Amino acid sequence: MNRKTEQLTVNIDSELLHKYKYICRYFKISLREQLSFTLLKYVNSFEEINGPIELNENRR
């Protein structure tokens, strides 16, 4: 299934970003892939505890 992707711009603490990049290099994975993985794990964890997140069709 092809999912639509969206661009995201964030401001992040410089030290945290450098550490995150270190982790990406350690696992030989791109920053984009690792960030997507991290977000997916976070959402899955939330849904395990709180139930599925229902998204309506008119979301922005």
mmCIF file of the N, C-alpha and C atoms, coordinates in Angstrom:
data_MODEL
# 
_entry.id   MODEL 
# 
loop_
_atom_site.group_PDB 
_atom_site.id 
_atom_site.type_symbol 
_atom_site.label_atom_id 
_atom_site.label_alt_id 
_atom_site.label_comp_id 
_atom_site.label_asym_id 
_atom_site.label_entity_id 
_atom_site.label_seq_id 
_atom_site.pdbx_PDB_ins_code 
_atom_site.Cartn_x 
_atom_site.Cartn_y 
_atom_site.Cartn_z 
_atom_site.occupancy 
_atom_site.B_iso_or_equiv 
_atom_site.pdbx_formal_charge 
_atom_site.auth_seq_id 
_atom_site.auth_comp_id 
_atom_site.auth_asym_id 
_atom_site.auth_atom_id 
_atom_site.pdbx_PDB_model_num 
ATOM 1   N N  . MET A 1 1  ? 0.848   -1.168 0.000  1.00 0.00 ? 1  MET A N  1 
ATOM 2   C CA . MET A 1 1  ? 0.000   0.000  0.000  1.00 0.00 ? 1  MET A CA 1 
ATOM 3   C C  . MET A 1 1  ? 0.896   1.234  0.000  1.00 0.00 ? 1  MET A C  1 
ATOM 4   N N  . ASN A 1 2  ? 0.666   2.127  -0.947 1.00 0.00 ? 2  ASN A N  1 
ATOM 5   C CA . ASN A 1 2  ? 1.401   3.385  -0.986 1.00 0.00 ? 2  ASN A CA 1 
ATOM 6   C C  . ASN A 1 2  ? 0.715   4.401  -0.097 1.00 0.00 ? 2  ASN A C  1 
ATOM 7   N N  . ARG A 1 3  ? 1.495   4.992  0.783  1.00 0.00 ? 3  ARG A N  1 
ATOM 8   C CA . ARG A 1 3  ? 0.964   6.018  1.663  1.00 0.00 ? 3  ARG A CA 1 
ATOM 9   C C  . ARG A 1 3  ? 1.499   7.360  1.232  1.00 0.00 ? 3  ARG A C  1 
ATOM 10  N N  . LYS A 1 4  ? 0.684   8.368  1.399  1.00 0.00 ? 4  LYS A N  1 
ATOM 11  C CA . LYS A 1 4  ? 1.100   9.730  1.113  1.00 0.00 ? 4  LYS A CA 1 
ATOM 12  C C  . LYS A 1 4  ? 2.145   10.142 2.147  1.00 0.00 ? 4  LYS A C  1 
ATOM 13  N N  . THR A 1 5  ? 3.168   10.848 1.725  1.00 0.00 ? 5  THR A N  1 
ATOM 14  C CA . THR A 1 5  ? 4.159   11.364 2.662  1.00 0.00 ? 5  THR A CA 1 
ATOM 15  C C  . THR A 1 5  ? 4.014   12.876 2.747  1.00 0.00 ? 5  THR A C  1 
ATOM 16  N N  . GLU A 1 6  ? 4.420   13.418 3.860  1.00 0.00 ? 6  GLU A N  1 
ATOM 17  C CA . GLU A 1 6  ? 4.371   14.853 4.072  1.00 0.00 ? 6  GLU A CA 1 
ATOM 18  C C  . GLU A 1 6  ? 5.710   15.320 4.599  1.00 0.00 ? 6  GLU A C  1 
ATOM 19  N N  . GLN A 1 7  ? 6.045   16.548 4.276  1.00 0.00 ? 7  GLN A N  1 
ATOM 20  C CA . GLN A 1 7  ? 7.292   17.126 4.754  1.00 0.00 ? 7  GLN A CA 1 
ATOM 21  C C  . GLN A 1 7  ? 7.062   17.727 6.130  1.00 0.00 ? 7  GLN A C  1 
ATOM 22  N N  . LEU A 1 8  ? 8.077   17.601 6.989  1.00 0.00 ? 8  LEU A N  1 
ATOM 23  C CA . LEU A 1 8  ? 7.999   18.102 8.351  1.00 0.00 ? 8  LEU A CA 1 
ATOM 24  C C  . LEU A 1 8  ? 9.273   18.863 8.659  1.00 0.00 ? 8  LEU A C  1 
ATOM 25  N N  . THR A 1 9  ? 9.124   20.071 9.167  1.00 0.00 ? 9  THR A N  1 
ATOM 26  C CA . THR A 1 9  ? 10.276  20.853 9.595  1.00 0.00 ? 9  THR A CA 1 
ATOM 27  C C  . THR A 1 9  ? 10.170  21.039 11.098 1.00 0.00 ? 9  THR A C  1 
ATOM 28  N N  . VAL A 1 10 ? 11.244  20.704 11.811 1.00 0.00 ? 10 VAL A N  1 
ATOM 29  C CA . VAL A 1 10 ? 11.236  20.823 13.273 1.00 0.00 ? 10 VAL A CA 1 
ATOM 30  C C  . VAL A 1 10 ? 12.499  21.520 13.745 1.00 0.00 ? 10 VAL A C  1 
ATOM 31  N N  . ASN A 1 11 ? 12.398  22.143 14.876 1.00 0.00 ? 11 ASN A N  1 
ATOM 32  C CA . ASN A 1 11 ? 13.565  22.678 15.578 1.00 0.00 ? 11 ASN A CA 1 
ATOM 33  C C  . ASN A 1 11 ? 13.852  21.715 16.716 1.00 0.00 ? 11 ASN A C  1 
ATOM 34  N N  . ILE A 1 12 ? 15.098  21.296 16.816 1.00 0.00 ? 12 ILE A N  1 
ATOM 35  C CA . ILE A 1 12 ? 15.461  20.303 17.812 1.00 0.00 ? 12 ILE A CA 1 
ATOM 36  C C  . ILE A 1 12 ? 16.782  20.702 18.459 1.00 0.00 ? 12 ILE A C  1 
ATOM 37  N N  . ASP A 1 13 ? 16.919  20.370 19.704 1.00 0.00 ? 13 ASP A N  1 
ATOM 38  C CA . ASP A 1 13 ? 18.144  20.638 20.433 1.00 0.00 ? 13 ASP A CA 1 
ATOM 39  C C  . ASP A 1 13 ? 19.329  20.033 19.673 1.00 0.00 ? 13 ASP A C  1 
ATOM 40  N N  . SER A 1 14 ? 20.365  20.824 19.486 1.00 0.00 ? 14 SER A N  1 
ATOM 41  C CA . SER A 1 14 ? 21.516  20.414 18.700 1.00 0.00 ? 14 SER A CA 1 
ATOM 42  C C  . SER A 1 14 ? 22.185  19.157 19.253 1.00 0.00 ? 14 SER A C  1 
ATOM 43  N N  . GLU A 1 15 ? 22.378  19.085 20.549 1.00 0.00 ? 15 GLU A N  1 
ATOM 44  C CA . GLU A 1 15 ? 23.019  17.916 21.147 1.00 0.00 ? 15 GLU A CA 1 
ATOM 45  C C  . GLU A 1 15 ? 22.178  16.658 20.939 1.00 0.00 ? 15 GLU A C  1 
ATOM 46  N N  . LEU A 1 16 ? 20.874  16.787 21.106 1.00 0.00 ? 16 LEU A N  1 
ATOM 47  C CA . LEU A 1 16 ? 19.978  15.654 20.888 1.00 0.00 ? 16 LEU A CA 1 
ATOM 48  C C  . LEU A 1 16 ? 20.054  15.182 19.441 1.00 0.00 ? 16 LEU A C  1 
ATOM 49  N N  . LEU A 1 17 ? 20.069  16.110 18.501 1.00 0.00 ? 17 LEU A N  1 
ATOM 50  C CA . LEU A 1 17 ? 20.146  15.741 17.088 1.00 0.00 ? 17 LEU A CA 1 
ATOM 51  C C  . LEU A 1 17 ? 21.459  15.030 16.779 1.00 0.00 ? 17 LEU A C  1 
ATOM 52  N N  . HIS A 1 18 ? 22.556  15.515 17.310 1.00 0.00 ? 18 HIS A N  1 
ATOM 53  C CA . HIS A 1 18 ? 23.846  14.867 17.070 1.00 0.00 ? 18 HIS A CA 1 
ATOM 54  C C  . HIS A 1 18 ? 23.859  13.449 17.641 1.00 0.00 ? 18 HIS A C  1 
ATOM 55  N N  . LYS A 1 19 ? 23.264  13.254 18.790 1.00 0.00 ? 19 LYS A N  1 
ATOM 56  C CA . LYS A 1 19 ? 23.182  11.920 19.374 1.00 0.00 ? 19 LYS A CA 1 
ATOM 57  C C  . LYS A 1 19 ? 22.296  11.009 18.527 1.00 0.00 ? 19 LYS A C  1 
ATOM 58  N N  . TYR A 1 20 ? 21.197  11.554 18.022 1.00 0.00 ? 20 TYR A N  1 
ATOM 59  C CA . TYR A 1 20 ? 20.285  10.777 17.177 1.00 0.00 ? 20 TYR A CA 1 
ATOM 60  C C  . TYR A 1 20 ? 20.990  10.363 15.887 1.00 0.00 ? 20 TYR A C  1 
ATOM 61  N N  . LYS A 1 21 ? 21.753  11.287 15.307 1.00 0.00 ? 21 LYS A N  1 
ATOM 62  C CA . LYS A 1 21 ? 22.518  10.976 14.099 1.00 0.00 ? 21 LYS A CA 1 
ATOM 63  C C  . LYS A 1 21 ? 23.565  9.900  14.381 1.00 0.00 ? 21 LYS A C  1 
ATOM 64  N N  . TYR A 1 22 ? 24.161  9.948  15.549 1.00 0.00 ? 22 TYR A N  1 
ATOM 65  C CA . TYR A 1 22 ? 25.129  8.912  15.946 1.00 0.00 ? 22 TYR A CA 1 
ATOM 66  C C  . TYR A 1 22 ? 24.450  7.541  15.927 1.00 0.00 ? 22 TYR A C  1 
ATOM 67  N N  . ILE A 1 23 ? 23.252  7.485  16.499 1.00 0.00 ? 23 ILE A N  1 
ATOM 68  C CA . ILE A 1 23 ? 22.503  6.232  16.529 1.00 0.00 ? 23 ILE A CA 1 
ATOM 69  C C  . ILE A 1 23 ? 22.214  5.748  15.099 1.00 0.00 ? 23 ILE A C  1 
ATOM 70  N N  . CYS A 1 24 ? 21.845  6.676  14.217 1.00 0.00 ? 24 CYS A N  1 
ATOM 71  C CA . CYS A 1 24 ? 21.580  6.313  12.820 1.00 0.00 ? 24 CYS A CA 1 
ATOM 72  C C  . CYS A 1 24 ? 22.823  5.727  12.160 1.00 0.00 ? 24 CYS A C  1 
ATOM 73  N N  . ARG A 1 25 ? 23.967  6.357  12.377 1.00 0.00 ? 25 ARG A N  1 
ATOM 74  C CA . ARG A 1 25 ? 25.206  5.836  11.804 1.00 0.00 ? 25 ARG A CA 1 
ATOM 75  C C  . ARG A 1 25 ? 25.535  4.467  12.406 1.00 0.00 ? 25 ARG A C  1 
ATOM 76  N N  . TYR A 1 26 ? 25.314  4.322  13.690 1.00 0.00 ? 26 TYR A N  1 
ATOM 77  C CA . TYR A 1 26 ? 25.586  3.056  14.377 1.00 0.00 ? 26 TYR A CA 1 
ATOM 78  C C  . TYR A 1 26 ? 24.801  1.912  13.741 1.00 0.00 ? 26 TYR A C  1 
ATOM 79  N N  . PHE A 1 27 ? 23.522  2.165  13.462 1.00 0.00 ? 27 PHE A N  1 
ATOM 80  C CA . PHE A 1 27 ? 22.660  1.139  12.882 1.00 0.00 ? 27 PHE A CA 1 
ATOM 81  C C  . PHE A 1 27 ? 22.668  1.152  11.357 1.00 0.00 ? 27 PHE A C  1 
ATOM 82  N N  . LYS A 1 28 ? 23.469  2.048  10.772 1.00 0.00 ? 28 LYS A N  1 
ATOM 83  C CA . LYS A 1 28 ? 23.590  2.165  9.309  1.00 0.00 ? 28 LYS A CA 1 
ATOM 84  C C  . LYS A 1 28 ? 22.221  2.349  8.653  1.00 0.00 ? 28 LYS A C  1 
ATOM 85  N N  . ILE A 1 29 ? 21.486  3.310  9.174  1.00 0.00 ? 29 ILE A N  1 
ATOM 86  C CA . ILE A 1 29 ? 20.160  3.634  8.657  1.00 0.00 ? 29 ILE A CA 1 
ATOM 87  C C  . ILE A 1 29 ? 20.071  5.148  8.488  1.00 0.00 ? 29 ILE A C  1 
ATOM 88  N N  . SER A 1 30 ? 19.327  5.590  7.507  1.00 0.00 ? 30 SER A N  1 
ATOM 89  C CA . SER A 1 30 ? 19.239  7.026  7.257  1.00 0.00 ? 30 SER A CA 1 
ATOM 90  C C  . SER A 1 30 ? 18.450  7.721  8.375  1.00 0.00 ? 30 SER A C  1 
ATOM 91  N N  . LEU A 1 31 ? 18.727  8.972  8.536  1.00 0.00 ? 31 LEU A N  1 
ATOM 92  C CA . LEU A 1 31 ? 18.015  9.773  9.527  1.00 0.00 ? 31 LEU A CA 1 
ATOM 93  C C  . LEU A 1 31 ? 16.510  9.727  9.267  1.00 0.00 ? 31 LEU A C  1 
ATOM 94  N N  . ARG A 1 32 ? 16.124  9.833  8.025  1.00 0.00 ? 32 ARG A N  1 
ATOM 95  C CA . ARG A 1 32 ? 14.706  9.799  7.656  1.00 0.00 ? 32 ARG A CA 1 
ATOM 96  C C  . ARG A 1 32 ? 14.066  8.464  8.035  1.00 0.00 ? 32 ARG A C  1 
ATOM 97  N N  . GLU A 1 33 ? 14.745  7.379  7.707  1.00 0.00 ? 33 GLU A N  1 
ATOM 98  C CA . GLU A 1 33 ? 14.199  6.055  8.028  1.00 0.00 ? 33 GLU A CA 1 
ATOM 99  C C  . GLU A 1 33 ? 14.116  5.837  9.537  1.00 0.00 ? 33 GLU A C  1 
ATOM 100 N N  . GLN A 1 34 ? 15.151  6.249  10.244 1.00 0.00 ? 34 GLN A N  1 
ATOM 101 C CA . GLN A 1 34 ? 15.155  6.065  11.695 1.00 0.00 ? 34 GLN A CA 1 
ATOM 102 C C  . GLN A 1 34 ? 14.088  6.915  12.357 1.00 0.00 ? 34 GLN A C  1 
ATOM 103 N N  . LEU A 1 35 ? 13.908  8.141  11.887 1.00 0.00 ? 35 LEU A N  1 
ATOM 104 C CA . LEU A 1 35 ? 12.879  9.009  12.453 1.00 0.00 ? 35 LEU A CA 1 
ATOM 105 C C  . LEU A 1 35 ? 11.488  8.428  12.206 1.00 0.00 ? 35 LEU A C  1 
ATOM 106 N N  . SER A 1 36 ? 11.252  7.928  11.007 1.00 0.00 ? 36 SER A N  1 
ATOM 107 C CA . SER A 1 36 ? 9.961   7.292  10.709 1.00 0.00 ? 36 SER A CA 1 
ATOM 108 C C  . SER A 1 36 ? 9.735   6.091  11.614 1.00 0.00 ? 36 SER A C  1 
ATOM 109 N N  . PHE A 1 37 ? 10.768  5.279  11.804 1.00 0.00 ? 37 PHE A N  1 
ATOM 110 C CA . PHE A 1 37 ? 10.682  4.112  12.673 1.00 0.00 ? 37 PHE A CA 1 
ATOM 111 C C  . PHE A 1 37 ? 10.372  4.535  14.114 1.00 0.00 ? 37 PHE A C  1 
ATOM 112 N N  . THR A 1 38 ? 11.079  5.548  14.594 1.00 0.00 ? 38 THR A N  1 
ATOM 113 C CA . THR A 1 38 ? 10.877  6.033  15.966 1.00 0.00 ? 38 THR A CA 1 
ATOM 114 C C  . THR A 1 38 ? 9.455   6.540  16.160 1.00 0.00 ? 38 THR A C  1 
ATOM 115 N N  . LEU A 1 39 ? 8.957   7.311  15.208 1.00 0.00 ? 39 LEU A N  1 
ATOM 116 C CA . LEU A 1 39 ? 7.588   7.830  15.309 1.00 0.00 ? 39 LEU A CA 1 
ATOM 117 C C  . LEU A 1 39 ? 6.567   6.694  15.275 1.00 0.00 ? 39 LEU A C  1 
ATOM 118 N N  . LEU A 1 40 ? 6.784   5.721  14.406 1.00 0.00 ? 40 LEU A N  1 
ATOM 119 C CA . LEU A 1 40 ? 5.873   4.583  14.315 1.00 0.00 ? 40 LEU A CA 1 
ATOM 120 C C  . LEU A 1 40 ? 5.834   3.804  15.623 1.00 0.00 ? 40 LEU A C  1 
ATOM 121 N N  . LYS A 1 41 ? 7.002   3.548  16.207 1.00 0.00 ? 41 LYS A N  1 
ATOM 122 C CA . LYS A 1 41 ? 7.056   2.840  17.490 1.00 0.00 ? 41 LYS A CA 1 
ATOM 123 C C  . LYS A 1 41 ? 6.315   3.624  18.584 1.00 0.00 ? 41 LYS A C  1 
ATOM 124 N N  . TYR A 1 42 ? 6.482   4.938  18.594 1.00 0.00 ? 42 TYR A N  1 
ATOM 125 C CA . TYR A 1 42 ? 5.832   5.787  19.588 1.00 0.00 ? 42 TYR A CA 1 
ATOM 126 C C  . TYR A 1 42 ? 4.312   5.726  19.438 1.00 0.00 ? 42 TYR A C  1 
ATOM 127 N N  . VAL A 1 43 ? 3.827   5.834  18.206 1.00 0.00 ? 43 VAL A N  1 
ATOM 128 C CA . VAL A 1 43 ? 2.383   5.776  17.966 1.00 0.00 ? 43 VAL A CA 1 
ATOM 129 C C  . VAL A 1 43 ? 1.840   4.400  18.327 1.00 0.00 ? 43 VAL A C  1 
ATOM 130 N N  . ASN A 1 44 ? 2.537   3.338  17.942 1.00 0.00 ? 44 ASN A N  1 
ATOM 131 C CA . ASN A 1 44 ? 2.092   1.983  18.274 1.00 0.00 ? 44 ASN A CA 1 
ATOM 132 C C  . ASN A 1 44 ? 2.022   1.775  19.786 1.00 0.00 ? 44 ASN A C  1 
ATOM 133 N N  . SER A 1 45 ? 3.006   2.292  20.499 1.00 0.00 ? 45 SER A N  1 
ATOM 134 C CA . SER A 1 45 ? 3.022   2.184  21.957 1.00 0.00 ? 45 SER A CA 1 
ATOM 135 C C  . SER A 1 45 ? 1.837   2.925  22.566 1.00 0.00 ? 45 SER A C  1 
ATOM 136 N N  . PHE A 1 46 ? 1.573   4.118  22.067 1.00 0.00 ? 46 PHE A N  1 
ATOM 137 C CA . PHE A 1 46 ? 0.437   4.903  22.551 1.00 0.00 ? 46 PHE A CA 1 
ATOM 138 C C  . PHE A 1 46 ? -0.869  4.143  22.324 1.00 0.00 ? 46 PHE A C  1 
ATOM 139 N N  . GLU A 1 47 ? -1.033  3.580  21.119 1.00 0.00 ? 47 GLU A N  1 
ATOM 140 C CA . GLU A 1 47 ? -2.271  2.876  20.788 1.00 0.00 ? 47 GLU A CA 1 
ATOM 141 C C  . GLU A 1 47 ? -2.433  1.589  21.596 1.00 0.00 ? 47 GLU A C  1 
ATOM 142 N N  . GLU A 1 48 ? -1.347  0.935  21.935 1.00 0.00 ? 48 GLU A N  1 
ATOM 143 C CA . GLU A 1 48 ? -1.434  -0.266 22.782 1.00 0.00 ? 48 GLU A CA 1 
ATOM 144 C C  . GLU A 1 48 ? -2.021  0.079  24.148 1.00 0.00 ? 48 GLU A C  1 
ATOM 145 N N  . ILE A 1 49 ? -1.664  1.225  24.663 1.00 0.00 ? 49 ILE A N  1 
ATOM 146 C CA . ILE A 1 49 ? -2.119  1.646  25.990 1.00 0.00 ? 49 ILE A CA 1 
ATOM 147 C C  . ILE A 1 49 ? -3.502  2.291  25.937 1.00 0.00 ? 49 ILE A C  1 
ATOM 148 N N  . ASN A 1 50 ? -3.734  3.130  24.927 1.00 0.00 ? 50 ASN A N  1 
ATOM 149 C CA . ASN A 1 50 ? -4.934  3.965  24.886 1.00 0.00 ? 50 ASN A CA 1 
ATOM 150 C C  . ASN A 1 50 ? -5.962  3.570  23.836 1.00 0.00 ? 50 ASN A C  1 
ATOM 151 N N  . GLY A 1 51 ? -5.657  2.586  23.024 1.00 0.00 ? 51 GLY A N  1 
ATOM 152 C CA . GLY A 1 51 ? -6.574  2.175  21.970 1.00 0.00 ? 51 GLY A CA 1 
ATOM 153 C C  . GLY A 1 51 ? -6.248  2.879  20.664 1.00 0.00 ? 51 GLY A C  1 
ATOM 154 N N  . PRO A 1 52 ? -6.829  2.386  19.584 1.00 0.00 ? 52 PRO A N  1 
ATOM 155 C CA . PRO A 1 52 ? -6.546  2.934  18.254 1.00 0.00 ? 52 PRO A CA 1 
ATOM 156 C C  . PRO A 1 52 ? -6.912  4.409  18.147 1.00 0.00 ? 52 PRO A C  1 
ATOM 157 N N  . ILE A 1 53 ? -6.129  5.120  17.395 1.00 0.00 ? 53 ILE A N  1 
ATOM 158 C CA . ILE A 1 53 ? -6.425  6.524  17.092 1.00 0.00 ? 53 ILE A CA 1 
ATOM 159 C C  . ILE A 1 53 ? -7.268  6.529  15.829 1.00 0.00 ? 53 ILE A C  1 
ATOM 160 N N  . GLU A 1 54 ? -8.460  7.056  15.926 1.00 0.00 ? 54 GLU A N  1 
ATOM 161 C CA . GLU A 1 54 ? -9.357  7.145  14.787 1.00 0.00 ? 54 GLU A CA 1 
ATOM 162 C C  . GLU A 1 54 ? -9.145  8.478  14.097 1.00 0.00 ? 54 GLU A C  1 
ATOM 163 N N  . LEU A 1 55 ? -8.817  8.433  12.809 1.00 0.00 ? 55 LEU A N  1 
ATOM 164 C CA . LEU A 1 55 ? -8.627  9.650  12.033 1.00 0.00 ? 55 LEU A CA 1 
ATOM 165 C C  . LEU A 1 55 ? -9.841  9.848  11.123 1.00 0.00 ? 55 LEU A C  1 
ATOM 166 N N  . ASN A 1 56 ? -10.364 11.067 11.132 1.00 0.00 ? 56 ASN A N  1 
ATOM 167 C CA . ASN A 1 56 ? -11.499 11.325 10.238 1.00 0.00 ? 56 ASN A CA 1 
ATOM 168 C C  . ASN A 1 56 ? -10.992 11.703 8.858  1.00 0.00 ? 56 ASN A C  1 
ATOM 169 N N  . GLU A 1 57 ? -11.846 11.617 7.876  1.00 0.00 ? 57 GLU A N  1 
ATOM 170 C CA . GLU A 1 57 ? -11.480 11.864 6.488  1.00 0.00 ? 57 GLU A CA 1 
ATOM 171 C C  . GLU A 1 57 ? -11.155 13.322 6.196  1.00 0.00 ? 57 GLU A C  1 
ATOM 172 N N  . ASN A 1 58 ? -11.606 14.245 7.033  1.00 0.00 ? 58 ASN A N  1 
ATOM 173 C CA . ASN A 1 58 ? -11.425 15.686 6.780  1.00 0.00 ? 58 ASN A CA 1 
ATOM 174 C C  . ASN A 1 58 ? -10.227 16.272 7.504  1.00 0.00 ? 58 ASN A C  1 
ATOM 175 N N  . ARG A 1 59 ? -9.284  15.432 7.888  1.00 0.00 ? 59 ARG A N  1 
ATOM 176 C CA . ARG A 1 59 ? -8.131  15.947 8.630  1.00 0.00 ? 59 ARG A CA 1 
ATOM 177 C C  . ARG A 1 59 ? -7.232  16.785 7.723  1.00 0.00 ? 59 ARG A C  1 
ATOM 178 N N  . ARG A 1 60 ? -6.454  17.646 8.337  1.00 0.00 ? 60 ARG A N  1 
ATOM 179 C CA . ARG A 1 60 ? -5.547  18.519 7.595  1.00 0.00 ? 60 ARG A CA 1 
ATOM 180 C C  . ARG A 1 60 ? -4.178  17.930 7.615  1.00 0.00 ? 60 ARG A C  1 
# 
